[in-house]
Amino acid sequence: MPTKKVAITMEKKTLARLDQMVEEQQYPSRSRAIQEAVEEKLVRLDRTRLLRESAKLDPEYEQRLADEGLTGDLDEWPEY
């Protein structure tokens, strides 16, 4: 995957913790650790956005929609 360089600023204490993790070989480099942290954060944000949007749904209405197509005779369904 193509990558681009970015410059970031962080607190000295945070950078020291990051360097310790790299030194302990939890990550191969600062860049890789930061990249994984950003990716993980973006995934979490997407999940919370999905949860917020899902909470807006009316469960009874959604159930009625799901059940609409199931009112026919089950014998009419094709065999798989």
C-alpha positions as CSV (number, residue, x, y, z in Angstrom):
1,M,0.0,0.0,0.0
2,P,1.4,3.4,-0.9
3,T,2.4,5.6,2.1
4,K,3.1,9.3,2.6
5,K,5.2,11.0,5.2
6,V,3.6,13.2,7.8
7,A,5.0,15.2,10.7
8,I,3.4,15.1,14.1
9,T,3.9,16.8,17.4
10,M,3.4,14.9,20.7
11,E,4.2,15.4,24.3
12,K,7.7,14.3,25.5
13,K,6.1,11.8,27.9
14,T,4.1,10.1,25.2
15,L,7.1,10.0,22.9
16,A,9.2,8.4,25.7
17,R,6.5,5.7,26.2
18,L,6.5,5.1,22.4
19,D,10.2,4.8,22.3
20,Q,10.1,2.3,25.2
21,M,7.7,0.2,23.2
22,V,9.9,0.2,20.2
23,E,13.0,-0.6,22.4
24,E,11.1,-3.5,23.8
25,Q,10.4,-4.6,20.2
26,Q,6.6,-4.3,20.6
27,Y,6.8,-2.4,17.4
28,P,9.5,-2.3,14.8
29,S,9.5,1.5,14.6
30,R,7.9,4.7,15.8
31,S,6.2,5.0,12.4
32,R,4.7,1.5,12.6
33,A,3.4,2.1,16.1
34,I,1.8,5.4,15.2
35,Q,0.3,4.0,12.0
36,E,-1.3,1.1,13.9
37,A,-2.6,3.4,16.6
38,V,-4.3,5.7,14.0
39,E,-5.8,2.8,12.1
40,E,-7.2,1.3,15.3
41,K,-8.7,4.6,16.3
42,L,-10.3,5.0,12.9
43,V,-11.9,1.5,13.2
44,R,-13.2,2.4,16.7
45,L,-14.7,5.6,15.4
46,D,-16.4,3.8,12.6
47,R,-17.9,1.3,15.1
48,T,-19.2,4.0,17.3
49,R,-20.7,5.8,14.4
50,L,-22.5,2.6,13.4
51,L,-23.8,2.1,16.9
52,R,-25.1,5.7,17.0
53,E,-26.9,5.3,13.7
54,S,-28.3,1.9,14.7
55,A,-29.6,3.3,17.9
56,K,-31.8,5.6,15.8
57,L,-33.7,2.7,14.3
58,D,-37.1,1.6,15.5
59,P,-36.8,-2.1,16.3
60,E,-40.5,-2.8,15.8
61,Y,-40.5,-1.1,12.4
62,E,-37.4,-2.9,11.3
63,Q,-38.8,-6.3,12.5
64,R,-42.0,-5.6,10.5
65,L,-39.9,-4.9,7.4
66,A,-37.9,-8.0,7.9
67,D,-41.1,-10.1,8.3
68,E,-42.9,-8.7,5.2
69,G,-41.4,-11.2,2.8
70,L,-41.9,-14.2,5.1
71,T,-45.7,-14.2,5.0
72,G,-45.9,-16.6,2.0
73,D,-46.0,-20.3,2.3
74,L,-42.6,-21.8,3.1
75,D,-43.3,-24.6,0.6
76,E,-42.9,-22.1,-2.1
77,W,-39.3,-21.5,-1.2
78,P,-36.7,-23.2,-3.5
79,E,-34.6,-26.0,-2.2
80,Y,-30.9,-25.4,-2.0
